[in-house]
Amino acid sequence: MKTGRKKKGARKNPELRAEIFKEVHDVRHEVDYVRKHLDKIWEHVTVTNERLQDLEIQMNLLSRLLTIICIEKLGIKLKAFKQLVRRIEKETVADLQIHHLEELYRLEAKRQHMEK
């Protein structure tokens, strides 16, 4: 009995049925669109990870080269070299913190501008 009522209801409302069919079609289309773009994003993530690994290797090689040049070729004592590296690390951390704060300030300014 209940199945007969549903069929009669669907027959009585062909507009509703068409609207539901259209919504289902639209949702499927959106899901396909998102899936396609997720695949592209995943490809970009993979390439970016590979590039990051390459950069890490290059930085490691450059730091070793710099160490060899400073210690063996320029005659900088190991203790002085370590102090120089620590000072550079501290300055780099401070610069990164300043940069991060500047970015936060820019984002906050953008947010406030968009709210107006």
N, C-alpha and C positions, 0 to 999 in steps of 0.2 A: 504494500500500500504506500509506503513512504517513497519508494522509487517512482511511482506514478505521479505523486505530488511534485517531485522535483522536476520531472519531465514536463509536466503541465506548466510549472512555474517558469521553466526555461523557455518553453514555447510562448508563454504569455509575455516574456520580456526579452525579445530578441536583441533589443538595444543594449540591455545589461550584459547579455552574453557576448555581444560584439565588443563592448567596452572592456570586459574582462579578458577576452582574447587579445585585444590590442595591448592591454597592460602587460600580459604575459609575454607577448612578442617584444615589447619595449624592454622589459626586464632582461630577457635573454640577450637582446642586442647589447645592453649595457654591460652585462656580465662578460660577454665575448670581448667587448672593447677593453674592459679592465684587465681581463686575462692576457690579451695581446700586449698591452702596455706593461703589465707586470713582467712578461717575458723579456721585453726590451730593457726594462730597468735591471732585471737580474743579469742580463748580458753586460750592461754597463758596470754593475757591481763587480762582476768577475774581472773585467778588464782593469778596473780601478784597483782591485786587490793585487793583480799582477804588477801593475805599475808601481804600487806602493812597495811591494817586495823588491822590485828592481831599485827603487830609490833607497831603501834600507841597505841594500848591498853596496850601492855606490857611496853612501854616507860612511859605511863601515870602512870601505877601502880608502876614502879620502881622509878619514880620521887617522888611520894607520899611517898613511903617507905623510900627513902633517906631523905626526909623532916622530917618525923616522927623520924627517927633515929637521925638525927642531932639536932633537937630541943628538943625532949623529952628525949632521952637516953644519948646524949653527952652533953646536956646542952648548946648548942650554942644559943646565943640570936638571936632573929628574925632579928634584924637589921644587925648583922654580917652575918647571913645566906643569907640575901638578897644581901648584898655586894658581898659575895662569888659567888652567882649565877650569878650576873651581870658580874663579872670578868670572870667567865667561859664562859658566852655567848659571851663576846667580844673576848676572845681568840679563841673560836670556829669559830666565823665569820672570824677572821683574818686567821685562818688555812684553812678554806674553800676557801677564796679568793686566798690564795697562791696555794692551790691545783688546783683551776680553772685555774690560770695563767700557772701553770706547764702543765696542760692538753692542753691548747691552744698552748703552745710552742711545745709540742710533736706533735700535729696535724700539726702545721706549718712545723716542721722539716720533718714529713712524706710526706707532700704535696710537699715540695721542693725536697725531695729525689725521689719521683715518677716522677716529671717533668724531672729529669735528664736522 
